[in-house]
Structures are given as C-alpha cells and as structure tokens.
Amino acid sequence: MQYKYFTQELYYFRLFYFLSLS
C-alpha cells in the first residue's frame, strides 16, 4: 500500500515537471 502511495507521488511529480517544461 505504501508502494502504491509512492508511485502516486512520483506520478504527480512527473506531471508537475512536464507542465513546467511546457
């Protein structure tokens, strides 16, 4: 369950990073 939470955090981080590049 904690692993799933970590994956979700990473997903949001990548999304934010992608928006920053745009």
C-alpha positions, 0 to 999 in steps of 0.5 A: 500500500505504501508502494502504491502511495509512492508511485502516486507521488512520483506520478504527480511529480512527473506531471508537475515537471512536464507542465513546467517544461511546457 
